Amino acid sequence: MGQLVQRGDELSLSLELVDVRDSKHLWSGQYNRKATDMIALQAEMPRRSWRSLRLPLSGDEKKQLNKTYTQSGEAYQLYMMGRYYFRVLANEKIF
């Protein structure tokens, strides 16, 4: 479960990981960052949850965890907007 709230250039992200079999709380995290730090936040979230849960990872999984795609916050926001509009248009059967 999660909630993302943006107020101006501030982001507030709350996450909770729950085992659906027994509703057991496994992990939660709260992040407050500037919108321009979204890329760093996206990299930080899985690392913090992995460390908290103490999950064993393979070498490939560790590489994937540390992989970064861009350092440009603007490029990332444009990419995410493109993905959003693609989904909206695809749902309207325009494609």
C-alpha positions in Angstrom: 0.0 0.0 0.0 1.2 3.5 -0.6 0.3 7.1 -0.8 2.1 9.9 -2.8 1.2 13.5 -2.2 2.7 16.4 -4.0 2.4 20.0 -2.6 4.2 22.4 -4.9 7.7 21.0 -5.3 7.5 18.8 -2.1 6.7 15.1 -2.2 5.5 13.0 0.7 5.5 9.3 0.2 4.1 6.7 2.7 4.6 3.0 2.0 3.5 -0.1 3.8 4.3 -3.7 2.9 1.8 -6.2 4.3 1.7 -10.0 3.9 -1.8 -10.5 2.4 -2.0 -14.1 3.7 -2.3 -13.0 7.3 -2.4 -9.2 7.1 1.0 -9.1 8.9 2.8 -5.8 8.8 6.3 -6.4 7.2 7.7 -3.0 6.6 6.8 0.7 6.3 8.6 3.8 5.2 7.9 7.6 5.1 9.8 9.8 2.7 9.7 13.6 2.4 11.7 15.0 -0.5 11.7 17.7 -3.1 10.1 16.6 -6.4 13.5 17.1 -8.1 14.9 14.3 -5.8 12.4 11.7 -7.2 15.2 9.8 -8.9 17.2 9.5 -5.7 14.1 8.6 -3.8 13.2 5.9 -6.3 16.7 4.3 -5.7 16.5 4.7 -1.9 13.1 3.0 -1.4 14.0 -0.5 -2.4 17.4 -0.4 -0.7 15.8 0.7 2.6 13.1 -1.9 2.4 15.6 -4.7 1.5 17.9 -3.8 4.4 14.9 -3.7 6.8 13.6 -7.1 5.7 17.1 -8.6 5.5 16.3 -10.5 2.3 19.0 -12.5 0.6 19.7 -11.2 -2.9 21.6 -12.7 -5.8 24.3 -10.8 -7.6 22.0 -9.9 -10.5 19.3 -8.6 -8.0 21.9 -6.5 -6.2 23.0 -5.0 -9.6 19.3 -4.2 -10.4 18.8 -2.6 -7.0 21.7 -0.2 -7.7 20.9 0.5 -11.3 20.1 4.1 -12.3 18.7 5.3 -15.5 19.0 9.1 -15.5 20.2 11.8 -13.2 17.9 14.4 -14.7 14.8 15.1 -12.7 13.2 16.9 -15.6 13.8 14.0 -17.9 12.3 11.6 -15.4 9.2 13.7 -14.9 8.7 14.0 -18.7 9.1 10.2 -19.0 6.5 9.5 -16.3 4.1 12.0 -17.9 4.5 10.2 -21.2 3.8 6.8 -19.6 0.7 8.3 -18.0 -0.7 9.8 -21.2 0.1 6.6 -23.1 -2.0 4.6 -20.6 -4.8 7.1 -20.7 -4.9 7.0 -24.5 -4.6 3.2 -24.6 -7.6 2.9 -22.3 -9.6 5.1 -24.6 -8.7 2.7 -27.5 -7.1 5.5 -29.5 -4.2 3.2 -30.5 
